[in-house]
Amino acid sequence: MKQKEGKNYESLVNTVSQIMGRDGTSRDQKLQQTCELLAENVEAFDWVGFYLVDPDSERELVLGPYVGEETDHTRIPFGKGICGQAAETNETFMVQDVSKEDNYLACSVQVEAEIVVPVKKDGEFVAELDIDSHKKDSMTEEHRKMLEKICKIVSPLF
């Protein structure tokens, strides 16, 4: 059962730090555990996943570890959709109503809001954390701050 929105987000950030410090765990296992932690503990988060820069193309994202419904969007070009815009600009995008976005790629008809946070290593965009919610106006500034901290913590994995 998911925690209430008032959950101490700092404890989630600390748990992600602990996950990153686990020996004998692969990058993808650590990213998967981070997705599971967020999906299980934040009520607004219905789909949580990482998109990684494709090392072969460098202008395309490839779906990495995630929790939630399957998506057809396993590859996303830079600039396309909210995920592609975040990759292009290297900035966090927080969208409270995806139906108002011209460039939105629908992963599910249930998605109403989305936040995408870049993962940067040495200032360079290497991946992003994408989160969908089935409720409009569900993404908060506290979510943004927490997710940006988490993306800094996971960046050494890349």
Disulfide bonds with the S-S distance in Angstrom:
none
